[in-house]
Amino acid sequence: MKKLLLNVLVAFALILTGYHSAKAQGVYNICSVSSTTDTSGTLFDTGGPSGDYQVNEDCNFLIQPSCATSITLNFVSFASESGFDYFYVYDGTTINDPLLVTGNGQSLPSPSTVTATSGSMLIVWHSDLS
């Protein structure tokens, strides 16, 4: 079992245009659900807020609320196996869209706050076999 990762406690918030009803908020495990239309939330690795993530994971998580004009992601905590396990954030719905940030190793990704202006944000996590 691997140590650390994404106690990323990635908090995401959205800027919505013309949307005045109550905001939905969720807590997500990046490999248990593939998408959300919630307007804010917290994202963890498979170990949750205090456990280890698993080996050999390839997970995608799409944040795509219907009224979003931008999505902001804030890294609160991050650690992964340096050189082998990676976290990517894209401005859009696919890996062909602009890459906003890559996370790898024991430091918060830089920048630690990123904003997707397309109204969608794809988060991709990969851990290797050991």
ZIFENBEL-V752644 format. One record per residue. SS is DSSP state (H for helix, E for strand, L for the rest). Layout:
BEGIN
SS
SS
END
This chain:
BEGIN
L
L
L
L
E
L
L
L
L
E
E
E
E
E
E
E
L
L
L
L
L
L
L
L
E
E
E
E
E
L
L
L
L
L
E
E
L
L
L
E
E
E
E
E
L
L
L
L
L
L
L
L
L
L
L
L
L
E
E
E
E
E
E
L
L
L
L
E
E
E
E
E
E
E
L
L
L
L
E
L
L
L
L
L
L
E
E
E
E
E
E
L
L
L
L
L
L
E
E
E
E
E
E
L
L
L
L
L
L
L
L
L
E
E
E
E
L
L
L
L
E
E
E
E
E
E
L
L
L
L
END
